[in-house]
Every structure is written in structure tokens, then in C-alpha cells.
Amino acid sequence: MLAAVVFPTPALADNVRDQQWHLGFMHISEAQQLSRGDGVLVAVADSGVEASVPDLSGAVVPGKDFGGNTGDGTHDPVGHGTAMAALIAGRGRGTGTGVLGIAPKATILPIQLSRNIDYGGDPRDVAAAIDYAVSKGAKVICLSIATSDTKVVRTAITKALTADVVVVAAAGNKPKAGSVEFPAYVPGVVAVGAVDRNGDRAAISVAGPELTLVAPGVDITAVDAFGKTRTATGTSDANALVVGAVALIRAKYPQLKGPDVVRRLTETAQDKGEPGKDPVYGYGVIDLVKALTADLSPAPISASPSPPAASSEGDGRTAAVIAAISAAVVVMVFIAVLQSIIRSRRRRP
């Protein structure tokens, strides 16, 4: 289960920005002077998004319900999806009050997957949600969920990546998950782990070679479906923050393809743990301002595939056979010529 423990408060306090410690950690004030996510459609495939929450006023467009539901995704009976949407694109409740998201000018496309506490649902519904997001023009998909590893979900993810959509998924929480969960471990998906206020690995964050990045995921304050503050810990929350970061980059650099957007995040991340990519921090802790400003060198161009090497086992056997046949033919021709010469000499008087 990727959801964290929720601690609602009676009302949304005006000092909620102070509670959102991750805003300072990620230097959001500086980052939002560079980009606010304008024009980027973000699909949140989760428990739905409560569009009536004041912090999301004007940020949510009608989406779709799956898993036997018939709504448009704009209602959330659980609250998890609403919290994710607020962390991504929260617009607050006035000057300096309410929940502020990473990309407050981005637009949320809500997709409801289930009404249970696991926020997962049938893999077929997850696949359908991904396909739906692509069809609606989403540029990034938030999957703060886990589901069964099935071909139908992998196929949907492949289609999304091919359509230039960035897919971001929560890596999973201990103790339920012992390693990076599906679909976060699918190649091409940005798998997100969590760090604490010190930038160190959060106790609940799983590790694995598939991990891509880490972001704040401890005591993260957002808002639930009932308009109350919600403080939680989990890779779900870290995942939503990275999704917001993707929205900022896509807005500032609209010409960039998905892999180059991800490259901006990975190449500018603050390295932690073992040098380079490691299973605890991935490429490191997200550095949003650097990701928005760094002058990166062009991505290396893959060389054209080389012809099959003659030294491979199969080709080597073929070459050996051809060489043996050629040698045999030469020997036979030589013998035939020699015999002809001998017969010719015997006929002389």
C-alpha cells in the first residue's frame, strides 16, 4: 500500500504554508519564478480528486472513473488522490494561505481507480486509466499506486512513453513492500523514493536498482477530500512532488521530449549515498531549481547498430564450415590437375 498514515486536523489553518516544509527544502519560491506549470495537463490516476476543495479551485477538469464507477473523477471518497493533486497543483486559498502545489498553474485530469484504501484497483483499470490519460493529451501521469505486474499495464505504459508522456510512479513503502513495486520498476518509468527533512532516506522508503529519484516524503502537509489539512509520510507524497517538478520543466521547455525532461531531473539531482546511481537514492535528491536552469550538454546520440560480429558462436561455426569446404575444393582441384598432368606424360612416346 503506497498510502501513508493520515492525520486530519479540524480546519485548514492559515499557517499551512509553514507546515509545508518541503516548499523551502525544494526552493519552490525561486523555482516558481522560472515556471509555474502553465499549460501542462497532469493525469492523476488514484482515488479521484475532489474538485470542490478550495485549494484546487480552477485546477481540475472532468476526467473519468474506472473500476465500475460512472463518474468523471472529480469526487474522491478516500482523499488520497485529492492530496496528490494538491501537492502537484494546489493553488491555495488566497495570498499566502492554503496548500501550495509545485506547479500551481498546471491542470489536473482526475482518474478514479478504486474506492478502497489500497488505491490500486484492477490492473485492467490501471491500464485503461493510462490509455485514457494519453488520449486526453496528458504530458505526465501520476501513479502513486501499486498494482499487479501484468502485460496489459506494461503495454499501456509503453504506449504512453511512445506518445511522449512522462510516467512517474511511487516506489513503495516498507514494511508492506520489500523492494520497488510495480509499475514503478517498469523500464522508462520514473520510480520515486522518499527522504526526510535532512535529505536522508526516509525509514519507509524502499530501495532497489530501479529507483530513479528521491524527494521529500516525511510529514508532508496537503489537503484531503474534505478540505482539511492532512499530514502524511510515504513515497506517494514524494511521487506527487516529482510529478509537479516534471510539469514545471515541461512548461518551461515545451520542446523537450519526455526522456530529456527526465534527464534534466536525473543529471541535476544531488548525489547521495554511493557515488552515481545507487539503489537507495537512485540518481539523488531532486534539485528543482537546478533542473530548471542547468545548461546541460546535448544527450549522447546512440550509434547505429553494428553488423553481427563474425566472432559470435553461430557466425563462427558458419565461417568455419565455409572455410573447410573452400579448402576441400582447392585440394580436389589441385589433385585433379596433378592427375591430368601425370596421364598426359604417360601418353608421350
C-alpha positions as CSV (number, residue, x, y, z in Angstrom):
1,M,0.0,0.0,0.0
2,L,1.5,3.3,-1.0
3,A,-0.7,5.4,1.1
4,A,0.7,6.8,4.3
5,V,-0.9,7.3,7.7
6,V,-3.3,10.3,7.6
7,F,-3.7,12.8,10.4
8,P,-6.5,15.2,9.6
9,T,-7.0,18.4,11.6
10,P,-10.3,20.2,12.3
11,A,-9.8,23.0,9.8
12,L,-7.3,24.3,7.3
13,A,-5.0,26.7,9.2
14,D,-3.7,29.8,7.6
15,N,-0.2,28.8,8.5
16,V,-0.4,25.7,6.3
17,R,2.5,27.0,4.2
18,D,4.7,26.9,7.2
19,Q,3.7,23.3,7.7
20,Q,4.7,22.5,4.1
21,W,8.4,22.3,4.9
22,H,9.1,20.7,1.5
23,L,8.4,24.1,-0.1
24,G,11.5,25.5,1.5
25,F,13.5,22.3,1.0
26,M,12.8,22.4,-2.7
27,H,13.3,26.2,-3.0
28,I,9.8,26.4,-4.6
29,S,9.6,30.2,-4.4
30,E,12.7,30.5,-6.6
31,A,11.5,27.7,-8.9
32,Q,8.1,29.2,-9.4
33,Q,9.7,32.4,-10.7
34,L,11.0,30.3,-13.5
35,S,7.9,28.2,-14.2
36,R,4.5,27.5,-12.7
37,G,3.4,24.7,-14.9
38,D,1.2,26.7,-17.3
39,G,-0.5,24.7,-20.0
40,V,0.6,21.3,-18.7
41,L,-2.1,18.6,-18.2
42,V,-1.3,16.2,-15.4
43,A,-3.2,13.0,-15.1
44,V,-3.7,11.7,-11.5
45,A,-4.7,8.1,-11.6
46,D,-5.8,7.5,-8.0
47,S,-8.9,7.5,-5.8
48,G,-10.3,10.5,-7.6
49,V,-9.8,14.2,-7.0
50,E,-12.4,16.3,-5.0
51,A,-12.7,19.3,-7.3
52,S,-14.7,21.2,-4.8
53,V,-11.8,21.7,-2.4
54,P,-10.9,25.4,-2.4
55,D,-7.2,24.8,-2.7
56,L,-7.8,23.2,-6.1
57,S,-10.3,25.8,-7.4
58,G,-10.0,26.0,-11.1
59,A,-7.3,23.4,-11.3
60,V,-9.3,20.3,-12.1
61,V,-11.1,19.4,-15.3
62,P,-13.5,16.5,-15.7
63,G,-11.9,13.1,-16.0
64,K,-13.2,9.6,-15.7
65,D,-14.0,6.8,-13.2
66,F,-12.9,3.3,-13.8
67,G,-13.5,0.1,-11.8
68,G,-17.2,0.0,-12.2
69,N,-17.8,3.7,-11.4
70,T,-19.5,6.0,-13.7
71,G,-18.4,9.5,-12.6
72,D,-15.9,11.9,-14.1
73,G,-13.2,11.5,-11.5
74,T,-14.0,14.8,-9.7
75,H,-15.1,13.2,-6.5
76,D,-12.9,11.4,-4.0
77,P,-14.4,9.2,-1.2
78,V,-11.0,8.4,0.2
79,G,-8.9,11.6,0.0
80,H,-5.6,10.2,-1.3
81,G,-6.0,11.4,-4.9
82,T,-7.0,14.8,-3.7
83,A,-3.9,15.1,-1.6
84,M,-1.7,14.1,-4.6
85,A,-3.4,16.7,-6.8
86,A,-3.0,19.4,-4.2
87,L,0.7,18.6,-3.8
88,I,1.1,18.9,-7.6
89,A,-1.1,21.8,-8.5
90,G,-2.6,23.3,-5.3
91,R,-3.5,27.0,-5.7
92,G,-4.1,27.9,-2.1
93,R,-6.9,29.9,-0.7
94,G,-5.6,33.4,-1.1
95,T,-2.4,35.3,-0.7
96,G,0.0,33.1,1.3
97,T,-2.8,30.8,2.6
98,G,-3.9,27.3,1.8
99,V,-2.0,24.4,0.2
100,L,0.5,25.4,-2.5
101,G,1.4,22.8,-5.1
102,I,4.7,22.5,-7.0
103,A,3.0,23.6,-10.3
104,P,0.0,25.7,-9.4
105,K,-0.7,26.7,-13.0
106,A,-0.9,23.0,-14.2
107,T,-4.2,21.4,-14.8
108,I,-5.3,18.1,-13.1
109,L,-7.1,15.4,-15.1
110,P,-8.6,13.1,-12.4
111,I,-8.9,9.4,-13.0
112,Q,-10.6,7.3,-10.2
113,L,-9.3,3.8,-10.0
114,S,-10.9,2.4,-6.9
115,R,-12.8,3.2,-3.7
116,N,-10.6,1.1,-1.4
117,I,-7.7,2.0,0.9
118,D,-5.0,0.4,-1.4
119,Y,-5.6,3.0,-4.2
120,G,-4.7,0.3,-6.7
121,G,-7.6,-1.4,-8.4
122,D,-7.7,-4.0,-11.1
123,P,-4.7,-3.9,-13.4
124,R,-7.0,-3.6,-16.4
125,D,-8.5,-0.4,-14.9
126,V,-5.0,1.0,-14.3
127,A,-4.1,0.2,-17.9
128,A,-7.3,1.8,-19.1
129,A,-6.6,4.9,-17.0
130,I,-3.1,5.3,-18.6
131,D,-4.6,4.9,-22.1
132,Y,-7.3,7.5,-21.2
133,A,-4.7,9.9,-19.9
134,V,-2.7,9.6,-23.2
135,S,-5.9,10.1,-25.3
136,K,-6.7,13.3,-23.4
137,G,-3.3,14.8,-24.0
138,A,-1.7,14.5,-20.6
139,K,2.0,15.2,-20.6
140,V,2.7,13.5,-17.3
141,I,0.9,10.7,-15.4
142,C,1.0,10.4,-11.6
143,L,0.8,6.8,-10.3
144,S,1.1,7.0,-6.6
145,I,-0.3,3.4,-6.5
146,A,0.8,-0.2,-6.8
147,T,-0.9,-3.0,-8.8
148,S,-0.2,-6.4,-10.2
149,D,2.5,-6.9,-12.8
150,T,0.5,-7.6,-15.9
151,K,1.1,-7.4,-19.6
152,V,-1.8,-5.1,-20.1
153,V,-0.4,-2.4,-17.8
154,R,3.1,-2.8,-19.3
155,T,1.6,-2.3,-22.8
156,A,-0.3,0.8,-21.7
157,I,3.0,2.2,-20.2
158,T,4.9,1.5,-23.4
159,K,2.2,3.3,-25.4
160,A,2.4,6.3,-23.0
161,L,6.1,6.5,-23.3
162,T,6.0,6.2,-27.0
163,A,3.4,9.1,-27.0
164,D,6.0,11.3,-25.2
165,V,4.2,11.1,-21.8
166,V,6.4,11.0,-18.7
167,V,5.1,8.3,-16.3
168,V,6.0,8.8,-12.6
169,A,5.3,6.1,-10.0
170,A,5.8,5.7,-6.3
171,A,8.5,3.1,-5.4
172,G,6.6,1.7,-2.4
173,N,6.6,1.8,1.4
174,K,8.1,-0.5,3.9
175,P,7.2,-2.8,5.5
176,K,4.5,-3.8,3.1
177,A,6.9,-3.5,0.1
178,G,10.3,-5.0,0.4
179,S,11.5,-3.6,-2.9
180,V,10.4,-1.3,-5.7
181,E,6.9,-2.1,-6.6
182,F,5.0,-2.3,-9.9
183,P,4.6,-0.3,-12.0
184,A,7.5,1.8,-10.7
185,Y,10.0,-0.8,-11.7
186,V,9.0,-0.8,-15.4
187,P,11.9,0.5,-17.6
188,G,11.2,4.0,-18.6
189,V,9.0,4.9,-15.6
190,V,10.4,7.4,-13.1
191,A,10.5,5.5,-9.8
192,V,10.4,7.8,-6.8
193,G,11.6,7.2,-3.2
194,A,11.3,9.4,-0.2
195,V,13.7,11.4,2.0
196,D,13.2,13.2,5.3
197,R,13.8,16.8,6.3
198,N,17.6,16.3,6.3
199,G,17.6,14.8,2.8
200,D,18.3,11.3,4.2
201,R,16.4,8.2,3.1
202,A,13.0,8.0,4.8
203,A,12.6,5.0,7.0
204,I,9.5,3.9,5.0
205,S,11.2,4.2,1.6
206,V,12.1,1.0,-0.3
207,A,15.3,0.5,-2.1
208,G,16.1,-1.2,-5.4
209,P,18.2,-0.8,-8.6
210,E,15.1,0.5,-10.4
211,L,14.9,3.6,-8.2
212,T,15.2,6.8,-10.2
213,L,15.0,9.8,-7.8
214,V,14.1,10.7,-4.2
215,A,12.1,13.7,-2.9
216,P,10.6,14.8,0.4
217,G,8.2,12.2,1.7
218,V,8.0,12.6,5.5
219,D,5.4,14.7,7.3
220,I,4.1,16.2,4.0
221,T,1.2,18.5,4.5
222,A,-1.6,18.7,1.9
223,V,-5.4,18.8,1.9
224,D,-7.8,15.9,1.9
225,A,-11.2,15.5,0.1
226,F,-13.0,17.2,3.0
227,G,-10.9,20.4,2.9
228,K,-8.9,19.5,6.0
229,T,-5.2,19.5,6.3
230,R,-3.6,16.1,6.0
231,T,0.0,15.3,7.1
232,A,1.4,12.0,5.8
233,T,4.5,10.1,5.2
234,G,5.1,7.9,2.1
235,T,6.6,7.6,-1.3
236,S,3.2,8.6,-2.7
237,D,3.7,12.2,-1.5
238,A,7.3,12.2,-2.8
239,N,6.0,11.0,-6.1
240,A,3.5,13.8,-6.4
241,L,6.2,16.3,-5.8
242,V,8.3,14.9,-8.6
243,V,5.2,14.9,-10.9
244,G,4.9,18.6,-10.1
245,A,8.6,19.1,-11.0
246,V,8.0,17.4,-14.3
247,A,5.1,19.8,-15.0
248,L,7.4,22.8,-14.3
249,I,10.0,21.5,-16.7
250,R,7.5,20.7,-19.4
251,A,6.1,24.2,-19.2
252,K,9.5,25.9,-19.3
253,Y,10.9,23.6,-22.0
254,P,7.9,22.6,-24.1
255,Q,10.2,21.4,-27.0
256,L,11.8,18.8,-24.8
257,K,10.9,15.2,-25.3
258,G,10.0,13.1,-22.3
259,P,13.4,11.4,-21.9
260,D,15.1,14.8,-21.9
261,V,12.7,16.1,-19.3
262,V,13.7,13.1,-17.1
263,R,17.3,13.7,-17.9
264,R,17.1,17.2,-16.5
265,L,16.0,15.8,-13.2
266,T,18.5,12.9,-13.0
267,E,21.5,14.9,-14.2
268,T,20.9,17.8,-11.8
269,A,19.9,15.7,-8.7
270,Q,22.0,16.0,-5.6
271,D,24.0,12.8,-5.4
272,K,23.6,10.9,-2.1
273,G,24.8,7.6,-0.8
274,E,27.2,5.7,-3.2
275,P,28.7,7.8,-6.0
276,G,26.4,7.9,-9.0
277,K,23.1,6.0,-9.2
278,D,22.5,3.7,-6.3
279,P,19.6,1.5,-5.0
280,V,18.8,3.8,-2.0
281,Y,18.7,7.3,-3.6
282,G,18.6,6.5,-7.3
283,Y,20.3,9.4,-9.1
284,G,19.9,11.5,-5.9
285,V,17.6,14.1,-4.3
286,I,15.7,16.3,-6.7
287,D,17.2,19.7,-7.2
288,L,14.3,21.6,-8.8
289,V,15.9,25.0,-9.4
290,K,19.0,23.4,-11.0
291,A,16.8,21.2,-13.1
292,L,15.1,24.3,-14.4
293,T,18.2,26.3,-15.1
294,A,21.1,24.0,-15.8
295,D,22.9,24.2,-19.2
296,L,23.1,20.5,-20.0
297,S,25.3,19.1,-22.7
298,P,23.4,17.5,-25.6
299,A,22.2,14.0,-25.0
300,P,24.6,11.4,-26.5
301,I,23.4,10.0,-29.8
302,S,23.1,6.3,-29.9
303,A,25.4,4.7,-32.6
304,S,23.8,2.7,-35.4
305,P,23.6,-1.0,-34.7
306,S,26.7,-2.7,-35.9
307,P,26.5,-5.7,-38.2
308,P,26.6,-9.1,-36.4
309,A,30.1,-9.9,-35.4
310,A,31.7,-12.8,-37.2
311,S,33.1,-13.9,-33.8
312,S,29.7,-14.8,-32.4
313,E,29.2,-18.5,-31.8
314,G,26.8,-19.1,-34.6
315,D,28.6,-17.0,-37.2
316,G,31.9,-18.5,-36.2
317,R,30.6,-22.0,-36.8
318,T,29.3,-20.9,-40.2
319,A,32.6,-19.3,-41.2
320,A,34.5,-22.4,-40.2
321,V,32.3,-24.6,-42.3
322,I,32.7,-22.4,-45.3
323,A,36.4,-22.3,-44.9
324,A,36.6,-26.1,-44.7
325,I,34.5,-26.5,-47.8
326,S,36.7,-24.0,-49.7
327,A,39.9,-25.7,-48.6
328,A,38.4,-29.1,-49.7
329,V,37.5,-27.7,-53.1
330,V,41.0,-26.3,-53.6
331,V,42.6,-29.6,-52.7
332,M,40.3,-31.5,-55.1
333,V,41.1,-29.1,-57.9
334,F,44.8,-29.5,-57.2
335,I,44.6,-33.3,-57.2
336,A,42.6,-33.3,-60.4
337,V,45.1,-31.1,-62.2
338,L,48.0,-33.2,-60.9
339,Q,46.4,-36.4,-62.2
340,S,45.8,-34.8,-65.6
341,I,49.5,-33.9,-65.9
342,I,50.5,-37.4,-64.9
343,R,48.2,-39.0,-67.5
344,S,49.5,-36.6,-70.2
345,R,53.1,-37.6,-69.5
346,R,52.3,-41.3,-69.7
347,R,50.9,-40.9,-73.3
348,R,54.1,-39.4,-74.7
349,P,56.1,-41.8,-77.0
